[in-house]
Amino acid sequence: MTGVPLGDSLANLCSRYRSRYCDSTATGEELYSQIPQGLAGEICPFDDQKADASAWLDKLPVIVDFRRRLLGG
C-alpha cells in the first residue's frame, strides 16, 4: 500500500483532477468549474473535461494542517 488511506469523502475531495467544462447557454458558451478561478492547471491527459486542481488543493486547510502535522512544521 502506498500513500495515506483516506475516508471516501476526503479521498473524493482530494482527487487531483476536477471537472471543468463549457456548456452552451442562451447567451453563449459558459465555463463551469469545480476549481476556483485562477487555480486550474493543465488539462487531464485522460479526460479533457477535467483539469489539475493541485494548486487549489494545496491551499485547503485540511491539506495544509495535514502537511504541517506530518512534516512537523
C-alpha positions as CSV (number, residue, x, y, z in Angstrom):
1,M,0.0,0.0,0.0
2,T,1.3,3.5,-0.8
3,G,0.1,6.8,0.4
4,V,-2.2,7.6,3.3
5,P,-5.6,5.9,3.4
6,L,-8.5,8.4,3.4
7,G,-12.2,8.2,4.1
8,D,-14.4,8.2,1.0
9,S,-15.4,11.9,1.3
10,L,-11.8,13.2,1.8
11,A,-10.5,10.9,-1.0
12,N,-13.1,12.4,-3.4
13,L,-12.2,15.9,-2.3
14,C,-8.5,15.3,-2.8
15,S,-8.8,13.9,-6.3
16,R,-6.1,15.7,-8.3
17,Y,-8.3,16.3,-11.3
18,R,-11.6,18.1,-11.0
19,S,-14.4,18.7,-13.5
20,R,-14.2,21.7,-15.8
21,Y,-16.3,22.1,-18.9
22,C,-18.1,24.5,-21.2
23,D,-21.8,24.4,-21.7
24,S,-23.9,26.2,-24.3
25,T,-26.4,28.7,-22.8
26,A,-28.8,31.1,-24.4
27,T,-26.1,33.8,-24.1
28,G,-23.3,31.6,-25.5
29,E,-20.6,29.3,-24.0
30,E,-20.2,29.3,-20.2
31,L,-17.4,27.7,-18.2
32,Y,-18.4,25.5,-15.3
33,S,-15.6,24.5,-12.9
34,Q,-15.1,22.9,-9.5
35,I,-11.8,24.7,-9.3
36,P,-11.8,28.3,-8.3
37,Q,-10.8,30.8,-11.0
38,G,-7.0,31.1,-11.5
39,L,-6.2,27.8,-9.8
40,A,-6.9,25.3,-12.6
41,G,-3.8,23.7,-14.0
42,E,-3.1,21.5,-17.0
43,I,-5.9,19.6,-18.7
44,C,-6.1,15.9,-17.5
45,P,-4.3,13.6,-20.0
46,F,-7.1,11.0,-20.0
47,D,-10.2,13.2,-19.6
48,D,-10.4,16.6,-21.3
49,Q,-13.4,17.6,-19.1
50,K,-11.1,17.8,-16.1
51,A,-8.1,19.9,-15.1
52,D,-5.3,19.6,-12.5
53,A,-6.6,21.0,-9.2
54,S,-3.3,20.7,-7.2
55,A,-2.8,24.5,-6.8
56,W,-6.3,24.7,-5.2
57,L,-6.0,21.6,-3.1
58,D,-2.7,22.7,-1.7
59,K,-4.5,25.7,-0.2
60,L,-7.3,23.7,1.6
61,P,-7.0,24.0,5.4
62,V,-7.3,20.2,5.8
63,I,-4.3,19.6,3.5
64,V,-2.3,22.5,5.0
65,D,-2.9,21.1,8.5
66,F,-2.1,17.5,7.4
67,R,1.2,18.5,5.9
68,R,2.1,20.7,8.9
69,R,1.5,17.8,11.3
70,L,3.2,15.2,9.0
71,L,6.3,17.4,8.4
72,G,6.3,18.9,11.9
73,G,6.3,22.5,10.7
